[in-house]
Amino acid sequence: MADMKPDQPVVLLLHGFAGFSVMNRPLGRMLRRAGYRPVELGYDSWGRSLHEICEFLRPRIADYDRPGAPPLHIVAHSMGGLVARALIHRQRPKALGRVVMLGTPNGGSEIADFLNQHGLLRPILGQAAGALVTRRPAAVDGLFGPIDYSLGIIAGDRPILPIAAARLLPRPSDGKVSVASTRLPEAADHIVLPLSHGMLPYHATAHRQIRHFLTHGRFAQTSS
């Protein structure tokens, strides 16, 4: 990114469970056009615990968190929002700006509960189980600090398979995470879009709301 100016605000992009950094490429292109410097961060969501993920990412974030650096924002999809919370609590960036979560299971996911309760299915979650279930171990809950920063949360309520989702998730949901689970009372704003979990990082409507929150600290339409 040699064409980027040193005073441009940075946006760290964190993917969700079983994701890869390249999955944030469309989001990064949108942010670059809007004048931000996007940084796509990848991590092993299956093989590393939340604590280990934070230890892995900390030195990579330090490159963008030096004295006098421009604001450092975070946009995180799904489990990436939990990673963001833990990172901020462990070592808060000096120039932390605003944080946007997309479909993050702040209260856990009943789908993760279902997988975790069945021995043959439990390995699907790997080391992420403790972070994704609705009743988290105390050690995992201890990784999350107070929400004393500007946080906007985008939830979806259009699951791709609504009947299957309804059997495991409280309505409304995005097919993987219920709208209720995304909420945090300390958040500056919360909005629900007619999108599925997988579409939240890609849809133009979500992109418009992300840009608006990073600029204004609130979403472009009435909070839900």
C-alpha positions as CSV (number, residue, x, y, z in Angstrom):
1,M,0.0,0.0,0.0
2,A,2.8,2.4,-1.0
3,D,0.2,4.8,-2.4
4,M,-1.4,5.3,1.1
5,K,-0.7,8.5,3.0
6,P,0.8,8.2,6.5
7,D,-1.9,10.2,8.1
8,Q,-4.8,8.1,6.7
9,P,-6.9,6.4,9.3
10,V,-6.4,2.7,9.5
11,V,-9.2,0.1,9.6
12,L,-8.3,-3.4,10.9
13,L,-10.5,-6.0,9.3
14,L,-11.1,-9.2,11.2
15,H,-12.9,-12.2,9.6
16,G,-15.1,-14.7,11.4
17,F,-14.8,-18.3,12.4
18,A,-13.3,-20.5,9.7
19,G,-12.6,-17.5,7.6
20,F,-9.5,-16.1,5.9
21,S,-8.1,-12.5,5.5
22,V,-8.8,-12.5,1.8
23,M,-12.5,-12.7,2.5
24,N,-12.4,-9.1,3.6
25,R,-10.9,-7.9,0.3
26,P,-14.2,-6.4,-1.0
27,L,-14.7,-4.6,2.3
28,G,-11.1,-3.4,2.1
29,R,-11.7,-2.0,-1.5
30,M,-14.7,-0.1,-0.3
31,L,-12.9,1.4,2.6
32,R,-9.9,2.3,0.5
33,R,-12.2,4.3,-1.9
34,A,-13.6,6.0,1.2
35,G,-10.1,7.3,2.2
36,Y,-9.2,4.7,4.8
37,R,-6.2,2.4,4.9
38,P,-7.6,-1.2,5.3
39,V,-5.5,-3.9,6.9
40,E,-6.7,-7.4,6.4
41,L,-5.7,-9.6,9.4
42,G,-5.9,-13.4,9.3
43,Y,-5.9,-15.8,12.2
44,D,-6.5,-19.4,12.9
45,S,-10.0,-19.4,14.4
46,W,-10.2,-23.2,14.7
47,G,-6.8,-24.2,16.0
48,R,-6.1,-21.4,18.4
49,S,-8.0,-20.3,21.5
50,L,-9.2,-16.7,21.8
51,H,-6.3,-15.9,24.1
52,E,-3.8,-17.4,21.6
53,I,-5.4,-15.5,18.8
54,C,-4.8,-12.2,20.7
55,E,-1.2,-13.1,21.3
56,F,-0.8,-13.9,17.6
57,L,-2.3,-10.6,16.5
58,R,-0.9,-8.2,19.0
59,P,2.5,-7.7,17.3
60,R,0.8,-7.3,13.9
61,I,-1.4,-4.6,15.3
62,A,1.5,-2.8,16.9
63,D,2.8,-1.9,13.5
64,Y,-0.2,0.5,13.1
65,D,-0.3,1.7,16.7
66,R,2.7,3.9,17.2
67,P,2.8,7.3,18.9
68,G,1.4,10.0,16.6
69,A,-0.3,7.4,14.4
70,P,-3.7,8.2,12.8
71,P,-6.9,6.7,14.3
72,L,-7.1,3.0,14.3
73,H,-10.6,1.7,13.6
74,I,-11.8,-2.0,13.6
75,V,-14.4,-3.6,11.5
76,A,-15.1,-7.2,12.4
77,H,-17.4,-10.0,11.2
78,S,-18.9,-12.6,13.4
79,M,-16.3,-14.1,15.8
80,G,-13.9,-11.3,14.7
81,G,-15.9,-9.0,16.9
82,L,-15.1,-11.2,19.9
83,V,-11.4,-11.1,18.9
84,A,-11.7,-7.3,18.7
85,R,-13.2,-7.1,22.2
86,A,-10.4,-9.3,23.6
87,L,-7.6,-7.4,21.8
88,I,-8.9,-4.0,23.0
89,H,-9.1,-5.3,26.6
90,R,-5.7,-6.9,26.5
91,Q,-3.8,-4.0,25.0
92,R,-6.0,-1.1,23.9
93,P,-4.6,0.7,20.9
94,K,-3.4,4.2,21.7
95,A,-5.3,5.8,18.9
96,L,-8.3,3.5,19.0
97,G,-11.1,5.0,16.9
98,R,-14.5,3.3,16.3
99,V,-15.4,-0.3,16.2
100,V,-18.1,-1.9,14.0
101,M,-19.3,-5.5,14.5
102,L,-21.1,-7.4,11.9
103,G,-23.3,-10.3,13.2
104,T,-21.0,-10.9,16.2
105,P,-22.4,-13.4,18.7
106,N,-21.8,-11.3,21.8
107,G,-24.2,-13.5,23.7
108,G,-23.0,-16.7,21.9
109,S,-24.8,-18.8,19.3
110,E,-27.3,-21.6,20.0
111,I,-25.9,-23.3,16.9
112,A,-22.5,-23.5,18.6
113,D,-24.3,-24.9,21.7
114,F,-25.9,-27.6,19.5
115,L,-22.5,-28.6,18.0
116,N,-20.7,-28.5,21.3
117,Q,-23.3,-30.8,22.9
118,H,-22.8,-33.6,20.4
119,G,-19.6,-35.6,20.6
120,L,-19.4,-36.3,16.9
121,L,-20.0,-32.6,16.0
122,R,-17.9,-30.9,18.7
123,P,-14.6,-31.0,16.7
124,I,-16.2,-28.7,14.1
125,L,-15.8,-25.8,16.5
126,G,-12.2,-26.6,17.5
127,Q,-10.6,-24.2,20.0
128,A,-13.3,-21.6,19.3
129,A,-16.0,-23.4,21.2
130,G,-15.5,-21.6,24.4
131,A,-16.0,-18.2,22.7
132,L,-19.0,-19.2,20.6
133,V,-21.3,-21.0,23.0
134,T,-23.9,-19.1,25.0
135,R,-22.6,-20.2,28.3
136,R,-18.9,-19.3,28.2
137,P,-16.3,-20.5,30.6
138,A,-15.3,-17.8,33.2
139,A,-11.8,-17.7,31.7
140,V,-13.2,-16.8,28.3
141,D,-15.6,-14.2,29.7
142,G,-12.7,-12.7,31.5
143,L,-11.0,-11.8,28.2
144,F,-13.7,-9.3,27.4
145,G,-13.4,-5.9,29.0
146,P,-15.9,-3.0,29.2
147,I,-17.2,-1.4,26.1
148,D,-15.9,2.1,26.8
149,Y,-15.2,2.9,23.1
150,S,-17.4,3.9,20.2
151,L,-19.1,0.7,19.1
152,G,-21.7,0.1,16.4
153,I,-23.3,-3.2,15.8
154,I,-24.9,-4.4,12.6
155,A,-27.2,-7.5,12.8
156,G,-29.0,-9.4,10.1
157,D,-32.4,-10.9,10.1
158,R,-32.7,-12.8,6.8
159,P,-31.4,-16.3,7.1
160,I,-30.8,-18.2,3.9
161,L,-32.5,-21.3,5.3
162,P,-35.2,-19.8,7.6
163,I,-36.8,-23.1,8.6
164,A,-33.5,-24.7,9.6
165,A,-32.4,-21.6,11.5
166,A,-35.7,-21.3,13.4
167,R,-35.2,-24.8,14.9
168,L,-32.0,-23.7,16.6
169,L,-32.0,-19.9,16.9
170,P,-34.4,-17.4,18.5
171,R,-36.1,-15.2,15.9
172,P,-35.1,-13.0,14.3
173,S,-31.7,-14.2,13.2
174,D,-29.3,-14.0,10.3
175,G,-29.1,-17.8,10.1
176,K,-26.2,-18.2,12.5
177,V,-26.6,-15.6,15.2
178,S,-29.8,-14.2,16.6
179,V,-30.3,-10.4,16.6
180,A,-30.6,-10.5,20.4
181,S,-27.2,-12.2,20.7
182,T,-25.5,-9.4,18.8
183,R,-26.6,-6.7,21.2
184,L,-24.5,-5.0,23.9
185,P,-26.1,-2.4,26.1
186,E,-23.1,-0.2,26.0
187,A,-23.0,0.1,22.2
188,A,-23.4,3.5,20.7
189,D,-25.7,2.2,18.0
190,H,-27.3,-1.0,16.8
191,I,-29.1,-1.6,13.5
192,V,-30.8,-4.6,11.9
193,L,-30.5,-5.1,8.1
194,P,-32.3,-7.6,5.9
195,L,-29.2,-9.7,5.3
196,S,-27.9,-13.2,6.1
197,H,-24.9,-13.8,8.2
198,G,-22.6,-14.4,5.3
199,M,-23.7,-11.3,3.4
200,L,-23.0,-8.8,6.1
201,P,-19.4,-8.1,5.1
202,Y,-20.3,-7.8,1.4
203,H,-23.6,-6.1,0.8
204,A,-23.6,-2.4,-0.3
205,T,-26.2,-1.5,2.3
206,A,-23.9,-2.8,5.1
207,H,-20.9,-1.0,3.5
208,R,-22.8,2.3,3.5
209,Q,-23.7,1.9,7.2
210,I,-20.1,1.0,8.1
211,R,-18.8,4.1,6.4
212,H,-21.4,6.2,8.1
213,F,-20.5,4.9,11.5
214,L,-16.8,5.3,11.1
215,T,-17.4,8.9,10.1
216,H,-20.2,9.9,12.5
217,G,-20.3,7.4,15.3
218,R,-23.8,6.4,14.5
219,F,-25.6,4.6,11.7
220,A,-27.5,6.3,8.9
221,Q,-30.9,5.3,9.9
222,T,-32.9,5.0,13.2
223,S,-31.3,2.7,15.8
224,S,-33.1,-0.5,16.6
